[in-house]
Amino acid sequence: MNASLFKDSRTTGLMNRVREDVSTLRDDIRHLLSHTTRQTLPNGAREIAGQAKQQIASRGAHAATLIRDLGGRHPVGLIGGAVVIGLLAAGAYALTHKHNGHQPAMLKGTEPETDIPC
């Protein structure tokens, strides 16, 4: 609205003040967004990354301590468990993969069905 349309000086004065306030508000919002994107967010991201690094380092050290303690108390159990897992993996591989061009062990002796019943 154009302020010159109103003959009332009070209305014109109030509209000018509102226009200035809106202009000031736009500038303040622009400055706030600029400051937030250039300083606040990067600083916050650095802080979060630093905390994450500290937590990972402390938990890694704790896990290493637990593994060392476990290995010192039960070395036979760990070695046995590793052997069992290796044997299971080798068995699964032998059952599911072709070996030297032959059918998998699971499928030996079976012929593919060529007749489709109607």
N, C-alpha and C positions, 0 to 999 in steps of 0.2 A: 504494500500500500504506500502510496505517496503521501508524505506528511503535509504537502501543500494542499491536499484535498480537504483537510480539516481546518476550520477557522478557529478552533479552540486551541489556544496556546498551551494549555496544560496537556492535552492529548498529544500535540506535536512534541512537546518536551519529553513526555513519557515514551513515545515511540522512538525518539532519538536515543534515549537512555537504554532502551531494550536492544536497539540495533548495536550500540556500542558494547553492551554486555554480551550479546551473541558473538560479536566479533572477538571480544576478549576470550570468551569461552572456547571458540574455535582455536585460537592461538594457544591457549593453555592445553587443550587436548592434543594438538600437534606436538607441543613440547613434551608432554607426558609420554606420548607414544614413542617419540624419538629417544627420550631418555631410557624408557623401558627396554626398547629393542637394542640399544647400543650398550647399556651398562647393566641394568638390573637382571635381565635374562642371562647374559653371558656369565655374570658373577654368580648367579644362582646355579647355573649349569656346572660351573667350575667347582662350586661347593658340593653339589650332589656327587659329582665325579670323584672328588677327594674322599668323601665319606664312603662311597662304594669301594674305592681302592683300599681304604683302611679295613673295611669289613671283609673284603676278599682276602687280604693278607692275613688278618687275624684268624679267619676261619680256615684258611689254607694251613697255617701253622698248627692250629688245633687238630685238623684232620691228619696232618703228618705225624703229630705226636701220638694220636690214637693208633695209627697204622704201625708206628714203631713199637708201641706198647703191645699191640696185638701180635705182631710178628715175633716179639721177644717171648711172649707167653705161650703161643700156639703155632710154632713154625711148621709142625707136621700137618696140622689142620689146614693151613694156608696152602701148602704144597699139594696136599691131597685134593683140596678143592679145585686148584688150578688144573691138576691132572684130569679130574672128573669132567670139568668144563671142556677141556681140550678133546677128550674122548667123545663127549656128546657132540661137539662141533664136527669132528671128523666123521662120526657116524651119520650125522645129518647131511653132510656134504656127499658122502658115499651113496646115500639113498636117493638124493635128489639130482645129482649131476652126472652127466655122461663121463665115462672114463675110457679113454683111448678109443673112442668111436663106438662103444657098446651102449646098450640101453642102460638106464639106471637100474640098480639092483631091485628096486621095488617093482619094476615093470617087466623083468625077465620072465619069459614063458608066457606072456600075454600077447595076443595078436590084436591089432587094431580092428575094430568093427567097420566093415565096409558097407554092409547091408543096413539100410535104414528102414525100419518097419513102418508101414503105412497105416 
